[in-house]
Amino acid sequence: MQFENFTVKGVLYQPDSGAPQVAVLLIHRVNNYLGHIAAGELARRGFLVLAMNSRFDNNEASVIWEAIALDVKEGVNPANGFNPNGTSSYTPDFVQRYTAAQSVRMNRLIELIASPSTPTARPRIHASC
């Protein structure tokens, strides 16, 4: 879904079964979190997850911290919320192809991580002032 007024985008991840009791918001000031691995994994564990991109998607130089709070407000605005009985701008065929492709991608990543031949990555430490 794309929210009003800005180029703020979000994807709502729902649990496969049951009514979620807790919702989680995933957002980063500039990184694309629409397909973040945590969104699907949290939804798989029963959480309702809204993954969002701020209006500063991939543009660190233009970040205005106060505006990100407005982006979050737009994302959690009930008027912009998911309506399971409402209409969708995506065709059922698109949704099926998209979710199938995401499933294949996630399974490939899980297999890669679980593979005994995958080298252990050393943590990287970045210092900034």
N, C-alpha and C positions, 0 to 999 in steps of 0.2 A: 504494500500500500504506500502511496505517496501522500504526505500530509499537506494541508493547505499552506499557502503563503511562502513557503521556502522549498528548497530542494532537500527536505528532510525525508528520509525513506525509512520504512520499517517492515519487518516480517514478523508475524505472530506465529509462534510455535505452540501447538496444543498437544497435551498428552494423548497417547493413543487410546487410552481408556480412563474412565473416571473423571470426576469433576475436580479440577485443581483447587487446592486450598491456599497456595502461595504463588505469587507472580514474581518474576525476575526481569529486570531491565538490563540489557547489555548494550553499552554504547561506549565509544571512544571518541575523543575530540576530532581525529582525522582518519582513523582506520575504518575500513569497511567491515562491519560486524554482522551484516545481513546473513551470511552463511557461516558464522563462527561455529566451531565444533561444540562449544559449550551450549549453544542454543538447542541443538538437537539432543545432546546428551542430557541436559536438564529436563527437556520435555519428555524424553524417554523415561525419566525417573519420576514423572508425575507433576512437574512444574509447568505453569503457563509462562512462556518467555516472549518478551518483545525485544527483538534485536533491531537496533537502530543505527543509522548513520546521521551524524550532525550535518548541518549545512556546509561545514568545512571539510567534507569528505576529500581526502588526499590533498589538502592545501594548508599545511602547517603555518605558512606565512600570514594567512588571513584570519587566524583564530582569534575570536573575541569570546573570552570565557563566559561573560554574562549572557551572550546570545545562546550558548549551549544550553543553559538552564531553560531558555524559552523553547528551544528545540525539544527538550525532554517534556516540557509542559504540553507542547503540541502532540507529542507521541502518546502521552497517557491521557489525553483529553477523551472522555467517554464518547463524545460526538464522532471521534475518529476510530473508535474501537471496532473490534471484529464482531460481526453479526452472523452467526451460523445460519440464520434463516434469511439472510439478505442476499443480494446479488453479488457476483464476482466479475471483475473485468477480465479474468482469465478463463479460457475455455477448459472444460473438463479434460480434453485431450492434452492441453498444455500442462495442466497440473499433474496429470499422470506421468507424462514424459519427464517433467522437471523433478518430481519426487523420485522417480526410478533412477534418473541420472545422479541425483544427490546420494541415493542409497548406494549405488555402485561406487561413487567417489569415496564415501565414508568407509565402506567396507575395504576398499583398496588401501586407504590410509591406516585403518586398524590392522590389516594384515602386514603392512610395511612396518608398523611400530612393533607388532608382536613377533616379527621374524627374528630368529636367533642370529641372523647374519647382519642385522641392523647395528651399526656401530653406536656405542653410547656417546651421545653428544656431551661435550664439556659446556658447562654453563658459561655464558658470556656476561661480563660485568661492564656496564657502561656508566661512567661517571659524568656528571654534568654539574654546572654551577648555576 
